[in-house]
Amino acid sequence: MKVSINNRHSKVSPAIQEKIEQWLETSQNKYGEISSAQVIIEQSDRQDEVEATLHIKGKDVFAKATGENLYLAIDALSDKIDRQLAKIKEKLTHKKGAQKPAELIDEKELEAEFA
């Protein structure tokens, strides 16, 4: 997975970079193939803002979150992205109109039907 983490006004600290990379790694393990991710951090006097764009199979996922500090903003962003990824995974695994798995029938019931 290709990860790009940028801060608009200064450098990204190693602790913040590690937190974001750890979150992306757990999301990839939980929800499937994430080909690339771009995270942009903007810090101001009042609040911090984090936005992320993730590219997965055939779709792009985008979210933006703000918080009193950078860690709260990252946690809010990760919750938003994880909800979107869970929804996409759910749609892929439970498509409407897909065939249901075959049920096993007991031999005695089968013989009783054809007798």
C-alpha positions in Angstrom: 0.0 0.0 0.0 1.3 3.4 -0.9 0.8 6.0 1.8 1.2 9.8 1.5 1.0 11.9 4.7 1.3 15.6 4.3 1.0 18.6 6.6 0.0 21.9 4.9 2.1 24.2 7.2 4.9 22.1 8.8 6.4 18.6 9.0 4.5 15.6 10.2 5.9 14.3 13.5 7.0 10.6 13.6 4.4 9.8 16.3 1.5 11.1 14.1 2.9 9.4 11.1 3.1 6.1 13.0 -0.4 6.4 14.4 -1.8 7.0 10.9 0.2 4.1 9.3 -0.9 1.8 12.1 -4.6 2.7 11.6 -4.3 2.2 7.8 -2.6 -1.2 8.3 -5.4 -2.4 10.7 -8.0 -1.1 8.3 -6.4 -3.0 5.4 -6.3 -6.2 7.4 -9.9 -5.8 8.5 -11.6 -4.6 5.3 -9.4 -5.8 2.4 -7.3 -4.3 -0.3 -6.3 -0.7 0.0 -4.1 0.3 -2.9 -3.1 3.8 -1.8 -3.9 6.4 0.8 -3.4 10.2 0.9 -3.8 11.9 4.3 -3.6 15.7 4.6 -3.2 17.4 8.0 -4.0 21.1 8.6 -3.3 22.6 12.0 -4.7 26.0 13.2 -5.0 27.8 16.5 -8.6 26.7 17.2 -8.8 23.2 15.9 -6.9 20.6 13.8 -8.3 19.1 10.6 -7.4 15.8 8.9 -8.7 14.6 5.6 -8.0 11.3 3.9 -8.6 9.7 0.5 -8.3 5.9 0.2 -8.2 4.1 -3.1 -9.6 0.6 -3.1 -10.8 -1.8 -5.8 -12.8 0.4 -8.1 -13.8 3.0 -5.5 -12.4 6.0 -3.7 -13.3 6.7 -0.1 -13.0 10.3 1.3 -13.6 11.7 4.7 -12.7 14.9 6.7 -12.7 15.3 10.4 -11.8 18.1 12.9 -10.9 18.0 16.6 -9.5 20.0 19.4 -6.2 18.3 18.9 -4.6 16.2 16.2 -5.1 12.8 17.9 -8.9 13.4 18.4 -9.2 14.4 14.7 -7.3 11.3 13.6 -9.6 9.1 15.7 -12.7 10.7 14.3 -11.4 10.3 10.8 -10.5 6.7 11.3 -14.1 6.0 12.6 -15.6 7.7 9.5 -13.4 5.8 7.0 -13.9 2.5 8.8 -17.7 2.9 8.6 -17.4 3.5 4.9 -15.1 0.6 4.4 -17.4 -1.7 6.3 -20.3 -0.6 4.2 -18.4 -1.3 1.0 -17.3 -4.7 2.2 -20.9 -5.6 3.3 -22.2 -4.7 -0.2 -19.6 -6.8 -1.9 -20.2 -9.9 0.3 -24.0 -9.6 0.4 -25.1 -8.6 -3.0 -28.8 -8.4 -3.6 -30.0 -11.2 -5.9 -27.0 -13.4 -5.3 -27.6 -17.1 -5.0 -27.9 -18.5 -1.5 -25.7 -21.4 -0.4 -27.2 -24.8 -0.9 -28.7 -26.5 2.1 -28.0 -30.2 2.8 -31.0 -32.4 2.8 -31.2 -35.6 4.9 -31.3 -38.8 2.8 -34.4 -40.1 4.6 -36.3 -36.9 3.7 -35.2 -37.2 0.1 -36.3 -40.9 -0.1 -39.7 -39.9 1.5 -40.2 -37.2 -1.2 -39.7 -39.6 -4.1 -41.4 -42.7 -2.6 
